[in-house]
Amino acid sequence: MNEWERICREVVNDGLLRIDSEHTVWWANEMMATMLGVPHCKLIGKKYYEILPGKKEPLSFYPLSQVEKGSSSTSDEIYVSHLEKWLLIEYFPDSNSKEETKGTICRIQDITERKEKERQLEQMDQVSALGNTAAAIAHEINNPLASISIDLERLLKDKNNRRLAKDHTKILRMTERISDIAGTLLDFSRKRPLQFKNEHANAILDEVLAMVANRFVVGNKKIIKRYTKNLPAIKVDSHQLQQAFLNLAINALQSLKEKGILFVITSNISQVKHVKVTFKDTGCGISKKDMKKIFDPFFTTRQDGSGLGLTIVHRIINQHGGTIEVKSALGKGTRVDIFLPSVLK
């Protein structure tokens, strides 16, 4: 059995190309066309480096040249930006292409899902390492901050310092802001054991929305609840999940600026035994460039943001065996879907 026959037997959902010694594609399967998002007829007769992005210098292209120099096989990973896909390309010598002319077989696999999981694992490692640093920073900030706050409060009570009261009050507000940031750092760094109990998503959401109502639902902002009744229970740490929902609700309401709506929706995805919680706002939205960084620690687009809110949300949902999906566009609002395993009856 030659290399071509062996690969054909193994391949089910992969793309295949056969190219000659001049790097011209003379055969391709339909899956290859589907992966690249082009008609099948557009592949045949093209140079290999014309159909795969980033391959502009075929003669010096390392993986392909290795096979041409006699290597049994080699591989390469590329990112196709316009398709937002990662592809794994394996190269094998083709001993049966055009009889006397040697060529190369290219086997292409879509590894986007694998790369995303690797990215998430790497992000979790970074979050864990940053947690230790955050705890140390928070403690270092809190100690001198406490002394400053005490001194300022004493000065404000001194009748002889009334003239400076306005400045002192402003400084005190700033110290409170720094204290809030330090508190967020500590929340980020703490690894509390989770206390799982059977809870109901609608009840947890009601508590969260009551917390944000007075402070964030002002002017022409409003919250619309669309709950599914009789949802199955979810096994969660209610305090932690409340924190995640609170962060999402605050983010959404702050994105509304002067007016807008936050929709909070729950539904039962019975086919996969999950409860879905959705926060959908009509706010300013997130750019495509920023979408890739929204869960990164300390990334924020707000001047007064710590950049840890969504990182904490992501960690909490992961700890509950759930997943989170975000869709957004500038000027069109943001939708956050959270999927949590439901309790089997």
Secondary structure, 3 states (H helix, E strand, C coil): CCHHHHHHHHCCCCEEEEECCCCEEEEECHHHHHHHCCCHHHCCCCEHHHHCCCCCCHHHCHHHHHHHCCCCCEEEEEEECCCCEEEEEEEEEECCCCCCCCEEEEEEEECHHHHHHHHHHHHHHHHHHHHHHHHHHHHHHHHHHHHHHHHHHHHHHCHHHHHHHHHHHHHHHHHHHHHHHHHHHHHHHCCCCCCCEEECHHHHHHHHHHHHHHHHCCCEEEEEEECCCCCCCEEECHHHHHHHHHHHHHHHHHHCCCEEEEEEEEEEEHHHCEEEEEEEECCCCCCHHHHCCCCCCCCCCCCCCCCCHHHHHHHHHHHCCCEEEEEEECCCEEEEEEEEEECCC
